[in-house]
């Protein structure tokens, strides 16, 4: 019996993945303005894991729109 990992592996959102020849048009659309933040690095012998948070440009646009709607001018 193969042991089950306690947490599922979740790939990044398609809009934050670099496009390839076979990729759809949605892939990579949020890459402009990406902010990457390192969170944790774990090394166990020859195996190394790194955890990063990637934020796309769409998040920045949403924050700007929310701020504009909260404080309308005029």
PDB file with one MODEL, atoms N, CA, C and O in Angstrom:
MODEL        1
ATOM      1  N   UNK A   1       0.833  -1.181   0.000  1.00  0.00           N
ATOM      2  CA  UNK A   1       0.000   0.000   0.000  1.00  0.00           C
ATOM      3  C   UNK A   1       0.885   1.255   0.000  1.00  0.00           C
ATOM      4  O   UNK A   1       1.818   1.369   0.795  1.00  0.00           O
ATOM      5  N   UNK A   2       0.581   2.178  -0.891  1.00  0.00           N
ATOM      6  CA  UNK A   2       1.326   3.430  -0.986  1.00  0.00           C
ATOM      7  C   UNK A   2       0.767   4.416   0.033  1.00  0.00           C
ATOM      8  O   UNK A   2      -0.439   4.662   0.059  1.00  0.00           O
ATOM      9  N   UNK A   3       1.640   4.989   0.881  1.00  0.00           N
ATOM     10  CA  UNK A   3       1.132   5.943   1.877  1.00  0.00           C
ATOM     11  C   UNK A   3       0.600   7.204   1.191  1.00  0.00           C
ATOM     12  O   UNK A   3       1.172   7.677   0.208  1.00  0.00           O
ATOM     13  N   UNK A   4      -0.482   7.729   1.714  1.00  0.00           N
ATOM     14  CA  UNK A   4      -1.088   8.931   1.158  1.00  0.00           C
ATOM     15  C   UNK A   4      -0.496  10.161   1.846  1.00  0.00           C
ATOM     16  O   UNK A   4      -0.395  10.213   3.071  1.00  0.00           O
ATOM     17  N   UNK A   5      -0.112  11.133   1.049  1.00  0.00           N
ATOM     18  CA  UNK A   5       0.432  12.371   1.590  1.00  0.00           C
ATOM     19  C   UNK A   5      -0.684  13.136   2.292  1.00  0.00           C
ATOM     20  O   UNK A   5      -1.814  13.146   1.803  1.00  0.00           O
ATOM     21  N   UNK A   6      -0.399  13.781   3.430  1.00  0.00           N
ATOM     22  CA  UNK A   6      -1.458  14.463   4.192  1.00  0.00           C
ATOM     23  C   UNK A   6      -2.057  15.671   3.475  1.00  0.00           C
ATOM     24  O   UNK A   6      -3.187  16.059   3.771  1.00  0.00           O
ATOM     25  N   UNK A   7      -1.330  16.269   2.544  1.00  0.00           N
ATOM     26  CA  UNK A   7      -1.854  17.424   1.830  1.00  0.00           C
ATOM     27  C   UNK A   7      -1.709  17.194   0.330  1.00  0.00           C
ATOM     28  O   UNK A   7      -0.691  16.675  -0.129  1.00  0.00           O
ATOM     29  N   UNK A   8      -2.730  17.580  -0.431  1.00  0.00           N
ATOM     30  CA  UNK A   8      -2.624  17.410  -1.891  1.00  0.00           C
ATOM     31  C   UNK A   8      -1.634  18.406  -2.487  1.00  0.00           C
ATOM     32  O   UNK A   8      -1.430  19.494  -1.949  1.00  0.00           O
ATOM     33  N   UNK A   9      -1.023  18.018  -3.603  1.00  0.00           N
ATOM     34  CA  UNK A   9      -0.137  18.926  -4.335  1.00  0.00           C
ATOM     35  C   UNK A   9      -1.003  19.811  -5.197  1.00  0.00           C
ATOM     36  O   UNK A   9      -1.777  19.309  -6.013  1.00  0.00           O
ATOM     37  N   UNK A  10      -0.894  21.111  -5.037  1.00  0.00           N
ATOM     38  CA  UNK A  10      -1.727  22.041  -5.785  1.00  0.00           C
ATOM     39  C   UNK A  10      -0.816  22.883  -6.677  1.00  0.00           C
ATOM     40  O   UNK A  10      -0.003  23.655  -6.169  1.00  0.00           O
ATOM     41  N   UNK A  11      -0.940  22.747  -7.996  1.00  0.00           N
ATOM     42  CA  UNK A  11      -0.105  23.546  -8.898  1.00  0.00           C
ATOM     43  C   UNK A  11      -0.538  25.017  -8.890  1.00  0.00           C
ATOM     44  O   UNK A  11      -1.634  25.344  -8.434  1.00  0.00           O
ATOM     45  N   UNK A  12       0.310  25.878  -9.386  1.00  0.00           N
ATOM     46  CA  UNK A  12      -0.037  27.290  -9.432  1.00  0.00           C
ATOM     47  C   UNK A  12      -1.190  27.522 -10.403  1.00  0.00           C
ATOM     48  O   UNK A  12      -1.453  26.705 -11.285  1.00  0.00           O
ATOM     49  N   UNK A  13      -1.858  28.626 -10.226  1.00  0.00           N
ATOM     50  CA  UNK A  13      -2.977  29.007 -11.072  1.00  0.00           C
ATOM     51  C   UNK A  13      -2.472  29.166 -12.511  1.00  0.00           C
ATOM     52  O   UNK A  13      -1.395  29.725 -12.717  1.00  0.00           O
ATOM     53  N   UNK A  14      -3.223  28.687 -13.512  1.00  0.00           N
ATOM     54  CA  UNK A  14      -2.758  28.767 -14.905  1.00  0.00           C
ATOM     55  C   UNK A  14      -2.354  30.166 -15.349  1.00  0.00           C
ATOM     56  O   UNK A  14      -1.423  30.317 -16.140  1.00  0.00           O
ATOM     57  N   UNK A  15      -3.043  31.196 -14.849  1.00  0.00           N
ATOM     58  CA  UNK A  15      -2.718  32.557 -15.288  1.00  0.00           C
ATOM     59  C   UNK A  15      -1.365  33.032 -14.776  1.00  0.00           C
ATOM     60  O   UNK A  15      -0.866  34.066 -15.220  1.00  0.00           O
ATOM     61  N   UNK A  16      -0.753  32.276 -13.828  1.00  0.00           N
ATOM     62  CA  UNK A  16       0.574  32.626 -13.328  1.00  0.00           C
ATOM     63  C   UNK A  16       1.657  31.691 -13.870  1.00  0.00           C
ATOM     64  O   UNK A  16       2.810  31.773 -13.445  1.00  0.00           O
ATOM     65  N   UNK A  17       1.303  30.813 -14.796  1.00  0.00           N
ATOM     66  CA  UNK A  17       2.271  29.900 -15.387  1.00  0.00           C
ATOM     67  C   UNK A  17       2.762  30.451 -16.713  1.00  0.00           C
ATOM     68  O   UNK A  17       2.001  31.049 -17.474  1.00  0.00           O
ATOM     69  N   UNK A  18       4.036  30.242 -16.978  1.00  0.00           N
ATOM     70  CA  UNK A  18       4.612  30.691 -18.243  1.00  0.00           C
ATOM     71  C   UNK A  18       3.969  29.920 -19.400  1.00  0.00           C
ATOM     72  O   UNK A  18       3.828  28.699 -19.329  1.00  0.00           O
ATOM     73  N   UNK A  19       3.580  30.630 -20.465  1.00  0.00           N
ATOM     74  CA  UNK A  19       2.950  29.957 -21.600  1.00  0.00           C
ATOM     75  C   UNK A  19       3.911  29.027 -22.347  1.00  0.00           C
ATOM     76  O   UNK A  19       5.116  29.276 -22.390  1.00  0.00           O
ATOM     77  N   UNK A  20       3.380  27.976 -22.921  1.00  0.00           N
ATOM     78  CA  UNK A  20       4.130  27.067 -23.787  1.00  0.00           C
ATOM     79  C   UNK A  20       3.395  26.996 -25.122  1.00  0.00           C
ATOM     80  O   UNK A  20       2.336  27.602 -25.284  1.00  0.00           O
ATOM     81  N   UNK A  21       3.948  26.267 -26.064  1.00  0.00           N
ATOM     82  CA  UNK A  21       3.314  26.155 -27.381  1.00  0.00           C
ATOM     83  C   UNK A  21       1.911  25.569 -27.282  1.00  0.00           C
ATOM     84  O   UNK A  21       1.027  25.957 -28.046  1.00  0.00           O
ATOM     85  N   UNK A  22       1.693  24.639 -26.353  1.00  0.00           N
ATOM     86  CA  UNK A  22       0.404  23.959 -26.225  1.00  0.00           C
ATOM     87  C   UNK A  22      -0.545  24.661 -25.264  1.00  0.00           C
ATOM     88  O   UNK A  22      -1.691  24.238 -25.116  1.00  0.00           O
ATOM     89  N   UNK A  23      -0.092  25.719 -24.612  1.00  0.00           N
ATOM     90  CA  UNK A  23      -0.893  26.381 -23.577  1.00  0.00           C
ATOM     91  C   UNK A  23      -2.035  27.189 -24.185  1.00  0.00           C
ATOM     92  O   UNK A  23      -1.948  27.658 -25.320  1.00  0.00           O
ATOM     93  N   UNK A  24      -3.095  27.340 -23.420  1.00  0.00           N
ATOM     94  CA  UNK A  24      -4.222  28.152 -23.860  1.00  0.00           C
ATOM     95  C   UNK A  24      -3.875  29.632 -23.704  1.00  0.00           C
ATOM     96  O   UNK A  24      -2.835  29.983 -23.147  1.00  0.00           O
ATOM     97  N   UNK A  25      -4.757  30.490 -24.202  1.00  0.00           N
ATOM     98  CA  UNK A  25      -4.524  31.939 -24.110  1.00  0.00           C
ATOM     99  C   UNK A  25      -4.574  32.443 -22.674  1.00  0.00           C
ATOM    100  O   UNK A  25      -3.955  33.459 -22.356  1.00  0.00           O
ATOM    101  N   UNK A  26      -5.310  31.743 -21.792  1.00  0.00           N
ATOM    102  CA  UNK A  26      -5.426  32.167 -20.388  1.00  0.00           C
ATOM    103  C   UNK A  26      -4.128  31.993 -19.626  1.00  0.00           C
ATOM    104  O   UNK A  26      -3.875  32.710 -18.658  1.00  0.00           O
ATOM    105  N   UNK A  27      -3.308  31.054 -20.049  1.00  0.00           N
ATOM    106  CA  UNK A  27      -2.062  30.781 -19.332  1.00  0.00           C
ATOM    107  C   UNK A  27      -1.141  31.983 -19.461  1.00  0.00           C
ATOM    108  O   UNK A  27      -0.891  32.469 -20.564  1.00  0.00           O
ATOM    109  N   UNK A  28      -0.645  32.454 -18.346  1.00  0.00           N
ATOM    110  CA  UNK A  28       0.333  33.536 -18.326  1.00  0.00           C
ATOM    111  C   UNK A  28      -0.237  34.932 -18.403  1.00  0.00           C
ATOM    112  O   UNK A  28       0.530  35.895 -18.443  1.00  0.00           O
ATOM    113  N   UNK A  29      -1.572  35.090 -18.425  1.00  0.00           N
ATOM    114  CA  UNK A  29      -2.125  36.438 -18.597  1.00  0.00           C
ATOM    115  C   UNK A  29      -1.863  37.347 -17.400  1.00  0.00           C
ATOM    116  O   UNK A  29      -1.942  38.568 -17.541  1.00  0.00           O
ATOM    117  N   UNK A  30      -1.557  36.799 -16.235  1.00  0.00           N
ATOM    118  CA  UNK A  30      -1.288  37.607 -15.039  1.00  0.00           C
ATOM    119  C   UNK A  30       0.196  37.745 -14.732  1.00  0.00           C
ATOM    120  O   UNK A  30       0.556  38.183 -13.639  1.00  0.00           O
ATOM    121  N   UNK A  31       1.063  37.384 -15.666  1.00  0.00           N
ATOM    122  CA  UNK A  31       2.489  37.423 -15.378  1.00  0.00           C
ATOM    123  C   UNK A  31       3.046  38.837 -15.292  1.00  0.00           C
ATOM    124  O   UNK A  31       4.045  39.058 -14.609  1.00  0.00           O
ATOM    125  N   UNK A  32       2.435  39.783 -15.956  1.00  0.00           N
ATOM    126  CA  UNK A  32       2.920  41.157 -15.855  1.00  0.00           C
ATOM    127  C   UNK A  32       2.770  41.671 -14.443  1.00  0.00           C
ATOM    128  O   UNK A  32       1.673  41.615 -13.888  1.00  0.00           O
ATOM    129  N   UNK A  33       3.826  42.166 -13.847  1.00  0.00           N
ATOM    130  CA  UNK A  33       3.756  42.703 -12.494  1.00  0.00           C
ATOM    131  C   UNK A  33       3.756  41.655 -11.409  1.00  0.00           C
ATOM    132  O   UNK A  33       3.292  41.915 -10.299  1.00  0.00           O
ATOM    133  N   UNK A  34       4.265  40.480 -11.704  1.00  0.00           N
ATOM    134  CA  UNK A  34       4.281  39.423 -10.703  1.00  0.00           C
ATOM    135  C   UNK A  34       5.192  39.798  -9.545  1.00  0.00           C
ATOM    136  O   UNK A  34       6.306  40.284  -9.735  1.00  0.00           O
ATOM    137  N   UNK A  35       4.691  39.561  -8.349  1.00  0.00           N
ATOM    138  CA  UNK A  35       5.483  39.765  -7.131  1.00  0.00           C
ATOM    139  C   UNK A  35       5.721  38.387  -6.538  1.00  0.00           C
ATOM    140  O   UNK A  35       4.769  37.647  -6.292  1.00  0.00           O
ATOM    141  N   UNK A  36       6.971  38.034  -6.306  1.00  0.00           N
ATOM    142  CA  UNK A  36       7.314  36.735  -5.758  1.00  0.00           C
ATOM    143  C   UNK A  36       7.950  36.926  -4.392  1.00  0.00           C
ATOM    144  O   UNK A  36       8.892  37.703  -4.238  1.00  0.00           O
ATOM    145  N   UNK A  37       7.421  36.202  -3.387  1.00  0.00           N
ATOM    146  CA  UNK A  37       7.919  36.305  -2.014  1.00  0.00           C
ATOM    147  C   UNK A  37       8.358  34.933  -1.527  1.00  0.00           C
ATOM    148  O   UNK A  37       7.545  34.010  -1.485  1.00  0.00           O
ATOM    149  N   UNK A  38       9.641  34.776  -1.152  1.00  0.00           N
ATOM    150  CA  UNK A  38      10.068  33.488  -0.605  1.00  0.00           C
ATOM    151  C   UNK A  38       9.461  33.282   0.782  1.00  0.00           C
ATOM    152  O   UNK A  38       9.393  34.217   1.579  1.00  0.00           O
ATOM    153  N   UNK A  39       9.017  32.048   1.068  1.00  0.00           N
ATOM    154  CA  UNK A  39       8.398  31.759   2.350  1.00  0.00           C
ATOM    155  C   UNK A  39       9.261  30.822   3.174  1.00  0.00           C
ATOM    156  O   UNK A  39       9.568  31.108   4.331  1.00  0.00           O
ATOM    157  N   UNK A  40       9.655  29.693   2.572  1.00  0.00           N
ATOM    158  CA  UNK A  40      10.396  28.706   3.342  1.00  0.00           C
ATOM    159  C   UNK A  40      11.208  27.813   2.413  1.00  0.00           C
ATOM    160  O   UNK A  40      10.813  27.549   1.278  1.00  0.00           O
ATOM    161  N   UNK A  41      12.335  27.359   2.910  1.00  0.00           N
ATOM    162  CA  UNK A  41      13.185  26.420   2.189  1.00  0.00           C
ATOM    163  C   UNK A  41      13.504  25.265   3.133  1.00  0.00           C
ATOM    164  O   UNK A  41      13.887  25.480   4.283  1.00  0.00           O
ATOM    165  N   UNK A  42      13.343  24.040   2.638  1.00  0.00           N
ATOM    166  CA  UNK A  42      13.613  22.853   3.450  1.00  0.00           C
ATOM    167  C   UNK A  42      14.554  21.950   2.666  1.00  0.00           C
ATOM    168  O   UNK A  42      14.286  21.625   1.509  1.00  0.00           O
ATOM    169  N   UNK A  43      15.652  21.546   3.288  1.00  0.00           N
ATOM    170  CA  UNK A  43      16.608  20.651   2.636  1.00  0.00           C
ATOM    171  C   UNK A  43      16.728  19.378   3.469  1.00  0.00           C
ATOM    172  O   UNK A  43      16.989  19.430   4.671  1.00  0.00           O
ATOM    173  N   UNK A  44      16.535  18.238   2.814  1.00  0.00           N
ATOM    174  CA  UNK A  44      16.669  16.947   3.481  1.00  0.00           C
ATOM    175  C   UNK A  44      17.545  16.061   2.608  1.00  0.00           C
ATOM    176  O   UNK A  44      17.061  15.397   1.692  1.00  0.00           O
ATOM    177  N   UNK A  45      18.816  16.061   2.899  1.00  0.00           N
ATOM    178  CA  UNK A  45      19.737  15.278   2.076  1.00  0.00           C
ATOM    179  C   UNK A  45      19.834  15.847   0.676  1.00  0.00           C
ATOM    180  O   UNK A  45      20.186  17.013   0.495  1.00  0.00           O
ATOM    181  N   UNK A  46      19.519  15.018  -0.323  1.00  0.00           N
ATOM    182  CA  UNK A  46      19.587  15.469  -1.712  1.00  0.00           C
ATOM    183  C   UNK A  46      18.310  16.137  -2.185  1.00  0.00           C
ATOM    184  O   UNK A  46      18.257  16.643  -3.306  1.00  0.00           O
ATOM    185  N   UNK A  47      17.297  16.147  -1.365  1.00  0.00           N
ATOM    186  CA  UNK A  47      16.004  16.695  -1.746  1.00  0.00           C
ATOM    187  C   UNK A  47      15.830  18.072  -1.120  1.00  0.00           C
ATOM    188  O   UNK A  47      16.051  18.246   0.078  1.00  0.00           O
ATOM    189  N   UNK A  48      15.429  19.062  -1.942  1.00  0.00           N
ATOM    190  CA  UNK A  48      15.235  20.417  -1.435  1.00  0.00           C
ATOM    191  C   UNK A  48      13.905  20.963  -1.934  1.00  0.00           C
ATOM    192  O   UNK A  48      13.588  20.850  -3.118  1.00  0.00           O
ATOM    193  N   UNK A  49      13.134  21.549  -1.043  1.00  0.00           N
ATOM    194  CA  UNK A  49      11.858  22.174  -1.377  1.00  0.00           C
ATOM    195  C   UNK A  49      11.924  23.660  -1.065  1.00  0.00           C
ATOM    196  O   UNK A  49      12.506  24.070  -0.061  1.00  0.00           O
ATOM    197  N   UNK A  50      11.332  24.448  -1.924  1.00  0.00           N
ATOM    198  CA  UNK A  50      11.207  25.880  -1.673  1.00  0.00           C
ATOM    199  C   UNK A  50       9.750  26.261  -1.844  1.00  0.00           C
ATOM    200  O   UNK A  50       9.095  25.799  -2.778  1.00  0.00           O
ATOM    201  N   UNK A  51       9.236  27.094  -0.958  1.00  0.00           N
ATOM    202  CA  UNK A  51       7.870  27.565  -1.026  1.00  0.00           C
ATOM    203  C   UNK A  51       7.895  29.068  -1.278  1.00  0.00           C
ATOM    204  O   UNK A  51       8.541  29.827  -0.556  1.00  0.00           O
ATOM    205  N   UNK A  52       7.180  29.473  -2.313  1.00  0.00           N
ATOM    206  CA  UNK A  52       7.107  30.882  -2.697  1.00  0.00           C
ATOM    207  C   UNK A  52       5.650  31.285  -2.852  1.00  0.00           C
ATOM    208  O   UNK A  52       4.803  30.445  -3.156  1.00  0.00           O
ATOM    209  N   UNK A  53       5.355  32.541  -2.650  1.00  0.00           N
ATOM    210  CA  UNK A  53       4.034  33.094  -2.952  1.00  0.00           C
ATOM    211  C   UNK A  53       4.198  33.948  -4.201  1.00  0.00           C
ATOM    212  O   UNK A  53       5.051  34.835  -4.248  1.00  0.00           O
ATOM    213  N   UNK A  54       3.379  33.678  -5.209  1.00  0.00           N
ATOM    214  CA  UNK A  54       3.405  34.456  -6.440  1.00  0.00           C
ATOM    215  C   UNK A  54       2.105  35.243  -6.548  1.00  0.00           C
ATOM    216  O   UNK A  54       1.016  34.682  -6.428  1.00  0.00           O
ATOM    217  N   UNK A  55       2.230  36.541  -6.776  1.00  0.00           N
ATOM    218  CA  UNK A  55       1.061  37.392  -6.938  1.00  0.00           C
ATOM    219  C   UNK A  55       1.089  37.995  -8.335  1.00  0.00           C
ATOM    220  O   UNK A  55       2.109  38.533  -8.767  1.00  0.00           O
ATOM    221  N   UNK A  56      -0.018  37.905  -9.026  1.00  0.00           N
ATOM    222  CA  UNK A  56      -0.099  38.404 -10.390  1.00  0.00           C
ATOM    223  C   UNK A  56      -0.528  39.858 -10.451  1.00  0.00           C
ATOM    224  O   UNK A  56      -0.960  40.438  -9.454  1.00  0.00           O
ATOM    225  N   UNK A  57      -0.403  40.434 -11.630  1.00  0.00           N
ATOM    226  CA  UNK A  57      -0.786  41.819 -11.855  1.00  0.00           C
ATOM    227  C   UNK A  57      -2.266  42.063 -11.630  1.00  0.00           C
ATOM    228  O   UNK A  57      -2.663  43.176 -11.285  1.00  0.00           O
ATOM    229  N   UNK A  58      -3.091  41.038 -11.820  1.00  0.00           N
ATOM    230  CA  UNK A  58      -4.534  41.181 -11.638  1.00  0.00           C
ATOM    231  C   UNK A  58      -4.884  41.572 -10.203  1.00  0.00           C
ATOM    232  O   UNK A  58      -5.840  42.315  -9.982  1.00  0.00           O
ATOM    233  N   UNK A  59      -4.121  41.078  -9.226  1.00  0.00           N
ATOM    234  CA  UNK A  59      -4.362  41.420  -7.822  1.00  0.00           C
ATOM    235  C   UNK A  59      -4.131  42.914  -7.601  1.00  0.00           C
ATOM    236  O   UNK A  59      -4.910  43.569  -6.910  1.00  0.00           O
ATOM    237  N   UNK A  60      -3.068  43.449  -8.185  1.00  0.00           N
ATOM    238  CA  UNK A  60      -2.773  44.876  -8.035  1.00  0.00           C
ATOM    239  C   UNK A  60      -3.897  45.718  -8.641  1.00  0.00           C
ATOM    240  O   UNK A  60      -4.308  46.721  -8.057  1.00  0.00           O
ATOM    241  N   UNK A  61      -4.396  45.307  -9.819  1.00  0.00           N
ATOM    242  CA  UNK A  61      -5.490  46.041 -10.461  1.00  0.00           C
ATOM    243  C   UNK A  61      -6.735  46.039  -9.575  1.00  0.00           C
ATOM    244  O   UNK A  61      -7.406  47.062  -9.439  1.00  0.00           O
ATOM    245  N   UNK A  62      -7.039  44.890  -8.976  1.00  0.00           N
ATOM    246  CA  UNK A  62      -8.199  44.779  -8.100  1.00  0.00           C
ATOM    247  C   UNK A  62      -8.043  45.670  -6.870  1.00  0.00           C
ATOM    248  O   UNK A  62      -9.004  46.310  -6.443  1.00  0.00           O
ATOM    249  N   UNK A  63      -6.838  45.715  -6.299  1.00  0.00           N
ATOM    250  CA  UNK A  63      -6.595  46.563  -5.129  1.00  0.00           C
ATOM    251  C   UNK A  63      -6.767  48.038  -5.483  1.00  0.00           C
ATOM    252  O   UNK A  63      -7.343  48.801  -4.708  1.00  0.00           O
ATOM    253  N   UNK A  64      -6.266  48.442  -6.659  1.00  0.00           N
ATOM    254  CA  UNK A  64      -6.395  49.834  -7.088  1.00  0.00           C
ATOM    255  C   UNK A  64      -7.858  50.195  -7.324  1.00  0.00           C
ATOM    256  O   UNK A  64      -8.305  51.280  -6.953  1.00  0.00           O
ATOM    257  N   UNK A  65      -8.604  49.274  -7.948  1.00  0.00           N
ATOM    258  CA  UNK A  65     -10.019  49.517  -8.212  1.00  0.00           C
ATOM    259  C   UNK A  65     -10.809  49.613  -6.912  1.00  0.00           C
ATOM    260  O   UNK A  65     -11.687  50.467  -6.781  1.00  0.00           O
ATOM    261  N   UNK A  66     -10.505  48.747  -5.955  1.00  0.00           N
ATOM    262  CA  UNK A  66     -11.187  48.764  -4.662  1.00  0.00           C
ATOM    263  C   UNK A  66     -10.903  50.069  -3.926  1.00  0.00           C
ATOM    264  O   UNK A  66     -11.809  50.663  -3.341  1.00  0.00           O
ATOM    265  N   UNK A  67      -9.649  50.518  -3.952  1.00  0.00           N
ATOM    266  CA  UNK A  67      -9.282  51.776  -3.288  1.00  0.00           C
ATOM    267  C   UNK A  67      -9.985  52.969  -3.947  1.00  0.00           C
ATOM    268  O   UNK A  67     -10.424  53.894  -3.262  1.00  0.00           O
ATOM    269  N   UNK A  68     -10.088  52.938  -5.276  1.00  0.00           N
ATOM    270  CA  UNK A  68     -10.741  54.040  -5.994  1.00  0.00           C
ATOM    271  C   UNK A  68     -12.235  54.078  -5.651  1.00  0.00           C
ATOM    272  O   UNK A  68     -12.799  55.156  -5.469  1.00  0.00           O
ATOM    273  N   UNK A  69     -12.870  52.922  -5.564  1.00  0.00           N
ATOM    274  CA  UNK A  69     -14.288  52.863  -5.229  1.00  0.00           C
ATOM    275  C   UNK A  69     -14.563  53.230  -3.780  1.00  0.00           C
ATOM    276  O   UNK A  69     -15.638  53.741  -3.464  1.00  0.00           O
ATOM    277  N   UNK A  70     -13.603  52.975  -2.893  1.00  0.00           N
ATOM    278  CA  UNK A  70     -13.776  53.318  -1.483  1.00  0.00           C
ATOM    279  C   UNK A  70     -13.651  54.818  -1.237  1.00  0.00           C
ATOM    280  O   UNK A  70     -14.260  55.356  -0.313  1.00  0.00           O
ATOM    281  N   UNK A  71     -12.851  55.494  -2.077  1.00  0.00           N
ATOM    282  CA  UNK A  71     -12.610  56.935  -1.939  1.00  0.00           C
ATOM    283  C   UNK A  71     -12.856  57.633  -3.273  1.00  0.00           C
ATOM    284  O   UNK A  71     -11.908  58.127  -3.883  1.00  0.00           O
ATOM    285  N   UNK A  72     -14.094  57.689  -3.738  1.00  0.00           N
ATOM    286  CA  UNK A  72     -14.363  58.338  -5.024  1.00  0.00           C
ATOM    287  C   UNK A  72     -14.064  59.825  -4.960  1.00  0.00           C
ATOM    288  O   UNK A  72     -14.366  60.484  -3.966  1.00  0.00           O
ATOM    289  N   UNK A  73     -13.476  60.344  -6.010  1.00  0.00           N
ATOM    290  CA  UNK A  73     -13.157  61.786  -6.042  1.00  0.00           C
ATOM    291  C   UNK A  73     -14.357  62.541  -6.573  1.00  0.00           C
ATOM    292  O   UNK A  73     -15.085  62.040  -7.430  1.00  0.00           O
ATOM    293  N   UNK A  74     -14.564  63.749  -6.064  1.00  0.00           N
ATOM    294  CA  UNK A  74     -15.616  64.606  -6.566  1.00  0.00           C
ATOM    295  C   UNK A  74     -16.793  64.533  -5.755  1.00  0.00           C
ATOM    296  O   UNK A  74     -17.785  65.202  -6.043  1.00  0.00           O
TER     297      UNK A  74
ENDMDL
END
